[in-house]
Amino acid sequence: MKRIALSKGIRSLLATLAATIQALAALPALSQPTSQTVIPDPVISITGYVSDRKGAQYTIRHNNGSMYVDMSGWPQTDLAGNSPGIVGDTITATGDFNAAFLGTRTLEADSVYNFDKRSYRTFVDRAPQSWRAYQIPENDWDENVVASVVGQVAQLGDEQFTIIVADQKIRVSTTPLRYNPLDDLGGLRLTIGDYIRVSGVPTKNFFDKPAIRAHRLTSIDLLKADT
């Protein structure tokens, strides 16, 4: 068999490539990708009509009861002279979802968007640095309080599923949707372990047994990444 002569430069290049491949093979952390999941902050956004105010506490009517948004420590007005929440305005308030929120029906607001004033404000001293952009105002509310929260799917049913947020279970009803995210049709098909953003109307006994009638579901694919 006729041998093909290689130039000195090509032989040197091949030797360098071989050494590089051996070095990479010796690094298992690089050769075997690992799955990393970013856990979202346990926050909830509440959109509703401000019906009353007492000091720094704003009342939002919820079915036959009320829930409250607390803005203690906030400046009374912004540079334009606007209050973060005014009686008669529609606001979206975001804060921690935890046992204290459920027990007191009071959300300690980290940020507030006022639809009527078209203004967005964040209380820097209270809002965590990891506050996430997925908590956006709901612009299609219809006289109901709208809740928006991100959680991990823990259980699937026929027309409902359960998510976990800060060790709390929230049951999500899919009956108001025009499609079924629990079947094999369509683009959004839920599986156990998925992170999902749920927006919808909280049920009457939400603070005793958290449940939401979903009108929008958004898959949070960016929370899962290979590194």
N, C-alpha and C positions, 0 to 999 in steps of 0.2 A: 504494500500500500504506500502510495506516495505521501510523504510527510509535508505538511504546510508549515513553512517557517514563519514565526511570529516576530515582529519587530521588538526591540528592547522596550519601547514605550508601552506597547500593548501588554507585554508580559508583566510589566510593573503595575499597570492599571488592574489587571486581573488579580494580581497578588493582593492589592489594596482592597478590592471588593471582597475577596475571600476572608481577609482579616476582619473586615467590618461585619460580615455576616456572622462569623464566629463570636465576635464581641456582643452582638445583639442577642444571639441565642443564649448567651450566658446570663441574660437579664430576664428572669421569668416574669417580673412585674410588667415588662414592656411587651413580652410575647403573648401574655394571657390577659386580654381586657377584662376588667372587673366592672360590674354594674354598680352605679352609685345613685342613690335616690335622695333628692333634696326635700326635706320635710317642710311644708309651708307653715307659716305662722298661723296659730289658731285665732284668726280674726273673723269678724262678721260685719257686714254692711247692712244697715237698716235704712230703707227709703220710706218716707211718709210725710204726712201733713202735720205741721206743728199747730196744736190746738190750744196750748196754754204754756205759760212760763212762770216759774217761781225762782227768782234769783238766777243761778247758773243751770237750773234743771228745766229741760224742755219736755213737754208731754206730747206723745204721738199716740193717737187713738188706734187701738188694735182690736177689731171685732167689737165686743161689748165692754172691753177693758182698756187698759192703757199700758204703754211702755214708756220709758224715760231715757233721755239723752243728757248726760251730765257733762258740763263744760267748765267745771271748777278750775280756776287758775288761768283760764283763757283771758286775753285782753278783751275789754268790753266792746271795742270796735276796732276795725282795721283802719288803714290810713285814709280810706275814702269815707269813713264814718259809718260803715255798715256793721251790724251785728252778725256773728256767724249763723245765728238762727233767730228768726223773727216770727211771732205768732201770725199764722196765715200763710207762711211760706212752706214750700216743699223742700226737704233736705235729704241728703244721703249722709249718714254718720257711720264712721268705721271705728271699731275698737275691739278689745280682746273678747273672745268667746270663751267663757269659763263658768265655773260653778257660781261665782258671785253675780255674774250677769243674769243667769237663770234664776237665782234665788231672790234677787232684788228687782228684777225686770228693768234694770238700769244699765245702760251702756256708757262706760267712761270713754268719751270720744277722743280718738287720736287725730281724726281729720273730719272735716265737714264740707260738703258741697251744697251750695244753695242754688236751686234751680231758678228761682225768681230773680235773684241778684246776679246769677251766672258767675258766681265767685267760688273759689276753692281755697280752703285754709287748712293748715296743719299746725297742731300744737307741738312744736319741736321738742319741748321738754318732756312730753309724754310719749310721742310716737317713736317706736323702735326704729333703728337704722335699717332693719331688714324688712320694713313695710313694703309690700309687694304691689306691683302695678296691676295685678289682676282684679283688685278691689276697685272697680270703676262704678260710677253712678249708673243707676237704672233710669233710662229715659222714657220708659213706656208704662209707668205705673198707672193704675186705673182705680183710684180711690181706695185701694187696699194697701196695707203695709207690705212692702217687698223686702225679703231677706235674701242675702247673697253670702255664700260661705263655700270654702274649699275643704274637702275632706277625702279620706281614702275609702274606697268601696270595700265593705266588710261582708255583706250578705246580699244575695240576689233573690228576688221573688218573681211572681207573675206580672204584677203591675206596680211593683214598688221595689226599692232597694234600700240598704242601710249604709250610711257613711259614718266614719269615726272622726271626730274633731276634738282634740284636747281630752281624750279619754271619754268623751261623751258620744252617745249614739244619737244620730238624727235619721229618722225614717223619711224617705223621699217617695212621694206618690208620683207616678208618671202618667196618670190618667188625663191630666189637662193637656198633655203634649199631642201634637198631630202625628207623631210617629212613636214607635216602641223601641227604645234603646236596649231592651232586654231580649230582642229576637235576633235573627241572623240577617236581617235586611237593613239596608242603609249604611251610611258611613260611620256612625257612632254606635259601637257595640261595647257595652260595659263588661268588664271581667273583674274578678276579685283582685284587689291590690291596686287598681287604677286610682289616680287622683282626678277628681271631677269638681268643677265649679257649678254649684247649684244655685239658681235664682228662682224665687217663687214666693207664694203667699204662705206665711207661717199659719199653722192651724190654731184654733181657738185656745187649746190647752198647751200651746207651744212650750211654755215655761215649766210645765210639769212633765210633759212627755214630748220632747222636741220632734216636730214633724213639719215638713214643707211640701206643699203642692207645687211641683216644679212647672215653670213655664219656659225655662231655658236651661240646657245643660251644655257645658263646655269642657271638653277633655283638656287636661293640663299636661300635654306630652312633654313639655320642657322640663318637668320635674324629674324625668327619668333620662339619664344620659350615660353613655359608655365612656369610660376614661382609660 
